[in-house]
Amino acid sequence: MDITAPKLLEPAQGFKFRDSEQPIRLLIENASSTGVRPLSYTFEVASDSGFTTKLFSRAGVAPGSGGRTSVQVDRLEIGRAYFWRVRAEDGANTGPFASAGFEIFPKPAINPPNAIAPINNATTANATPVLTVQNSTTVGPVGNKSYEFQIANDQGFTQLVSAGIVSEGGGQTSMTSATLAGSRTYFWRARVTDGETTSPWMPTQSFQTPAAPPPPSPGPSPAPGGPCNSSNPQTIVECERAKYGHMSSSQTVSFLRSTATSLTRNGISGGPFGLLRKSSGSSCNGYSCDIICSGQGNSQKQWDVLSDAEGAQNPSWSGPSTVPNIRVDVCEIQ
């Protein structure tokens, strides 16, 4: 009289579980027998392949429906390898064991990144420094990592001036800051997350920005109604605004388009420029009534070019404002 070994289905040999997947269920395809006695099953889990240290054992398990049988194992310690086996028996005869091994990952952890530059209160080359960290190390199963950077006026990070989240780079990860004030000391930090596990913040670093360059001397004002050409963005905005009286929504969009085009054509820093789409709230034909923008996503910058857009509609050049102090939308470059 013969009893075959059950076929092990789950977990397969070498499978690795996350702790969150506990308790683990062992699943087999039922054995067969040439005898007439009903079969039952013995399930065992051990910490060694010889099964001298058994951590779970259950005998007399009745066959399940559909030709399969399963049992749920008590919670096991994480960060270890385990072995499991099953055999069938009919009370008088015993079949051979079928066995396999599996592992349970240790609790996932992400270590904070290490700052590379700028560090130790060094003076940066310009007012838009690139913050760079050495990629973090991890323990256990971790998904795709992203890095959150913050720059602040104070060590408590209550006065943020620039922030962003970027995907992990190769070996190092960097973020370019928004434009900062000159001759100032700033503090920065970074941390890492995969959406489930987040590292502590790295130790805070500081840097200084160089002195701000002198503002460009304004060029001659463009002729009324002519092309608005100048090295000074305020002059360009004033020139384009002078072409209109009190503007309707459609005229405001025309003013914004011509202003963005003139700013880009004159090589004003921060371009190329465009109109900001506005998906909700009051707008001018689906655009912001007073904003000129550049860039997309977390790198987007916005300038206010009309004060009191529904009233006096005075021309201005205020900005740039950046994430997290703006609502990002599509910037339609002109």
Secondary structure, DSSP 8 states (H G I E B T S, - for coil): --B---EEEES-TTEEE-GGG-S-EEEEE---BSSSS--EEEEEEESSTT-SSEEEEEEEE---GGGEEEEE-----SSEEEEEEEEEE-SS-B---EEEEEEE----EE---EEEES-TTEE-SSSS-EEEEE---EES-----EEEEEEESSTT--SEEEEEEEE--SSEEEEE-----SS-EEEEEEEEE-SS-B------EEEE---------------TTS----S-HHHHHHHHHTT-SS--HHHHHHHHHHHHHHHHHTT-TT-S-EEEE--SSS-BTTEEEEEEEES-GGG-EEEEEEESTTTT-EEEEEEEEETTSS----EEE-
